[in-house]
Amino acid sequence: MARSFSLAMLVGGIVLVVFGFADASSLSSDFSHLFTGFPTDRSMWMLAAGAVLSAIGLARLGQGPT
């Protein structure tokens, strides 16, 4: 059960990172980057949440069975 949950967290994190990169290269993010110097908040949150979720899932998978 714990292994499948960890794998789901890893996959969910990877999906969030992919969607974050896609959103960061969108037209709205380009306009935001033009005026503020940063991509939109939504893409930044997706990238950050995806990275954290992937790291937690990978760490829990590496721990082995508990």
N, CA and C atoms as an extended XYZ file, in Angstrom:
198
Properties=species:S:1:pos:R:3:atomname:S:1:resname:S:1:resid:I:1 pbc="F F F"
N         0.821       -1.190        0.000 N   MET     1
C         0.000        0.000        0.000 CA  MET     1
C         0.867        1.258        0.000 C   MET     1
N         1.870        1.297        0.856 N   ALA     2
C         2.730        2.468        0.944 CA  ALA     2
C         3.539        2.643       -0.339 C   ALA     2
N         3.954        1.534       -0.946 N   ARG     3
C         4.738        1.613       -2.166 CA  ARG     3
C         3.905        2.183       -3.310 C   ARG     3
N         2.656        1.779       -3.409 N   SER     4
C         1.800        2.295       -4.480 CA  SER     4
C         1.484        3.775       -4.253 C   SER     4
N         1.334        4.195       -3.010 N   PHE     5
C         1.105        5.603       -2.712 CA  PHE     5
C         2.337        6.432       -3.058 C   PHE     5
N         3.511        5.915       -2.747 N   SER     6
C         4.747        6.620       -3.080 CA  SER     6
C         4.927        6.738       -4.584 C   SER     6
N         4.599        5.686       -5.302 N   LEU     7
C         4.686        5.712       -6.760 CA  LEU     7
C         3.681        6.705       -7.339 C   LEU     7
N         2.497        6.766       -6.770 N   ALA     8
C         1.486        7.730       -7.218 CA  ALA     8
C         1.950        9.159       -6.966 C   ALA     8
N         2.617        9.391       -5.831 N   MET     9
C         3.156       10.721       -5.547 CA  MET     9
C         4.240       11.091       -6.552 C   MET     9
N         5.102       10.158       -6.886 N   LEU    10
C         6.168       10.405       -7.850 CA  LEU    10
C         5.587       10.718       -9.224 C   LEU    10
N         4.641        9.928       -9.676 N   VAL    11
C         4.027       10.148      -10.986 CA  VAL    11
C         3.251       11.468      -10.998 C   VAL    11
N         2.514       11.749       -9.944 N   GLY    12
C         1.778       13.011       -9.858 CA  GLY    12
C         2.708       14.214       -9.877 C   GLY    12
N         3.834       14.103       -9.206 N   GLY    13
C         4.813       15.184       -9.211 CA  GLY    13
C         5.406       15.406      -10.591 C   GLY    13
N         5.695       14.320      -11.291 N   ILE    14
C         6.243       14.439      -12.643 CA  ILE    14
C         5.222       15.088      -13.575 C   ILE    14
N         3.963       14.714      -13.430 N   VAL    15
C         2.904       15.308      -14.251 CA  VAL    15
C         2.792       16.807      -13.968 C   VAL    15
N         2.859       17.195      -12.703 N   LEU    16
C         2.801       18.616      -12.365 CA  LEU    16
C         3.980       19.385      -12.947 C   LEU    16
N         5.167       18.799      -12.923 N   VAL    17
C         6.336       19.465      -13.493 CA  VAL    17
C         6.171       19.641      -14.999 C   VAL    17
N         5.680       18.617      -15.671 N   VAL    18
C         5.472       18.714      -17.121 CA  VAL    18
C         4.450       19.797      -17.438 C   VAL    18
N         3.320       19.820      -16.717 N   PHE    19
C         2.319       20.858      -16.945 CA  PHE    19
C         2.856       22.242      -16.573 C   PHE    19
N         3.704       22.321      -15.560 N   GLY    20
C         4.308       23.596      -15.180 CA  GLY    20
C         5.214       24.133      -16.273 C   GLY    20
N         6.015       23.262      -16.880 N   PHE    21
C         6.865       23.694      -17.994 CA  PHE    21
C         6.026       24.121      -19.190 C   PHE    21
N         4.944       23.400      -19.472 N   ALA    22
C         4.075       23.772      -20.585 CA  ALA    22
C         3.402       25.119      -20.315 C   ALA    22
N         2.987       25.346      -19.083 N   ASP    23
C         2.343       26.603      -18.738 CA  ASP    23
C         3.348       27.751      -18.731 C   ASP    23
N         4.594       27.470      -18.372 N   ALA    24
C         5.621       28.511      -18.351 CA  ALA    24
C         5.962       29.002      -19.751 C   ALA    24
N         5.699       28.185      -20.763 N   SER    25
C         5.987       28.612      -22.130 CA  SER    25
C         4.733       29.067      -22.865 C   SER    25
N         3.641       29.317      -22.143 N   SER    26
C         2.402       29.764      -22.765 CA  SER    26
C         2.468       31.263      -23.056 C   SER    26
N         1.493       31.748      -23.806 N   LEU    27
C         1.449       33.158      -24.187 CA  LEU    27
C         1.249       34.063      -22.972 C   LEU    27
N         0.382       33.663      -22.048 N   SER    28
C         0.148       34.489      -20.856 CA  SER    28
C         1.400       34.566      -19.989 C   SER    28
N         2.126       33.477      -19.927 N   SER    29
C         3.357       33.486      -19.155 CA  SER    29
C         4.421       34.341      -19.846 C   SER    29
N         4.419       34.342      -21.174 N   ASP    30
C         5.358       35.198      -21.908 CA  ASP    30
C         5.083       36.672      -21.647 C   ASP    30
N         3.799       37.063      -21.607 N   PHE    31
C         3.462       38.448      -21.294 CA  PHE    31
C         3.861       38.800      -19.865 C   PHE    31
N         3.604       37.894      -18.944 N   SER    32
C         3.990       38.126      -17.559 CA  SER    32
C         5.505       38.258      -17.440 C   SER    32
N         6.220       37.420      -18.160 N   HIS    33
C         7.682       37.484      -18.138 CA  HIS    33
C         8.184       38.779      -18.752 C   HIS    33
N         7.495       39.278      -19.759 N   LEU    34
C         7.888       40.520      -20.413 CA  LEU    34
C         7.785       41.706      -19.460 C   LEU    34
N         6.707       41.755      -18.672 N   PHE    35
C         6.482       42.903      -17.806 CA  PHE    35
C         7.079       42.760      -16.415 C   PHE    35
N         7.092       41.570      -15.873 N   THR    36
C         7.565       41.391      -14.498 CA  THR    36
C         8.923       40.716      -14.409 C   THR    36
N         9.315       40.007      -15.458 N   GLY    37
C        10.573       39.278      -15.418 CA  GLY    37
C        10.432       37.849      -14.927 C   GLY    37
N         9.214       37.465      -14.563 N   PHE    38
C         8.951       36.125      -14.051 CA  PHE    38
C         7.775       35.508      -14.792 C   PHE    38
N         7.720       34.182      -14.890 N   PRO    39
C         6.523       33.537      -15.448 CA  PRO    39
C         5.332       33.714      -14.500 C   PRO    39
N         4.170       33.257      -14.903 N   THR    40
C         2.975       33.417      -14.064 CA  THR    40
C         3.120       32.635      -12.760 C   THR    40
N         2.362       33.055      -11.768 N   ASP    41
C         2.384       32.383      -10.466 CA  ASP    41
C         1.920       30.938      -10.582 C   ASP    41
N         0.936       30.708      -11.450 N   ARG    42
C         0.395       29.353      -11.604 CA  ARG    42
C         1.473       28.380      -12.061 C   ARG    42
N         2.265       28.790      -13.032 N   SER    43
C         3.306       27.885      -13.516 CA  SER    43
C         4.391       27.680      -12.456 C   SER    43
N         4.692       28.720      -11.701 N   MET    44
C         5.697       28.584      -10.644 CA  MET    44
C         5.217       27.642       -9.538 C   MET    44
N         3.929       27.744       -9.177 N   TRP    45
C         3.377       26.857       -8.155 CA  TRP    45
C         3.355       25.410       -8.627 C   TRP    45
N         3.008       25.211       -9.907 N   MET    46
C         2.987       23.846      -10.429 CA  MET    46
C         4.388       23.247      -10.439 C   MET    46
N         5.381       24.030      -10.834 N   LEU    47
C         6.756       23.530      -10.850 CA  LEU    47
C         7.245       23.217       -9.434 C   LEU    47
N         6.970       24.106       -8.501 N   ALA    48
C         7.423       23.890       -7.123 CA  ALA    48
C         6.713       22.693       -6.484 C   ALA    48
N         5.404       22.624       -6.644 N   ALA    49
C         4.652       21.510       -6.050 CA  ALA    49
C         5.052       20.185       -6.692 C   ALA    49
N         5.274       20.189       -7.991 N   GLY    50
C         5.701       18.972       -8.674 CA  GLY    50
C         7.069       18.510       -8.213 C   GLY    50
N         7.977       19.452       -8.013 N   ALA    51
C         9.313       19.087       -7.550 CA  ALA    51
C         9.268       18.500       -6.140 C   ALA    51
N         8.501       19.126       -5.257 N   VAL    52
C         8.399       18.634       -3.876 CA  VAL    52
C         7.718       17.273       -3.841 C   VAL    52
N         6.629       17.133       -4.578 N   LEU    53
C         5.894       15.866       -4.592 CA  LEU    53
C         6.744       14.740       -5.171 C   LEU    53
N         7.494       15.038       -6.220 N   SER    54
C         8.380       14.028       -6.816 CA  SER    54
C         9.490       13.633       -5.845 C   SER    54
N        10.060       14.613       -5.169 N   ALA    55
C        11.136       14.317       -4.224 CA  ALA    55
C        10.631       13.455       -3.066 C   ALA    55
N         9.469       13.760       -2.550 N   ILE    56
C         8.909       12.964       -1.454 CA  ILE    56
C         8.595       11.551       -1.923 C   ILE    56
N         7.981       11.433       -3.094 N   GLY    57
C         7.666       10.107       -3.626 CA  GLY    57
C         8.917        9.283       -3.876 C   GLY    57
N         9.952        9.914       -4.421 N   LEU    58
C        11.206        9.205       -4.683 CA  LEU    58
C        11.893        8.802       -3.376 C   LEU    58
N        11.858        9.673       -2.395 N   ALA    59
C        12.478        9.343       -1.103 CA  ALA    59
C        11.760        8.205       -0.411 C   ALA    59
N        10.438        8.218       -0.486 N   ARG    60
C         9.670        7.132        0.149 CA  ARG    60
C         9.856        5.808       -0.579 C   ARG    60
N        10.035        5.869       -1.902 N   LEU    61
C        10.303        4.637       -2.641 CA  LEU    61
C        11.679        4.080       -2.305 C   LEU    61
N        12.635        4.982       -2.054 N   GLY    62
C        13.990        4.556       -1.739 CA  GLY    62
C        14.150        3.993       -0.342 C   GLY    62
N        13.211        4.233        0.533 N   GLN    63
C        13.299        3.747        1.896 CA  GLN    63
C        13.100        2.237        1.990 C   GLN    63
N        12.419        1.707        1.050 N   GLY    64
C        12.149        0.275        1.096 CA  GLY    64
C        10.863       -0.005        1.862 C   GLY    64
N        10.537       -1.270        2.048 N   PRO    65
C         9.290       -1.594        2.739 CA  PRO    65
C         9.369       -1.262        4.224 C   PRO    65
N         8.298       -0.665        4.711 N   THR    66
C         8.241       -0.313        6.143 CA  THR    66
C         6.965       -0.852        6.752 C   THR    66
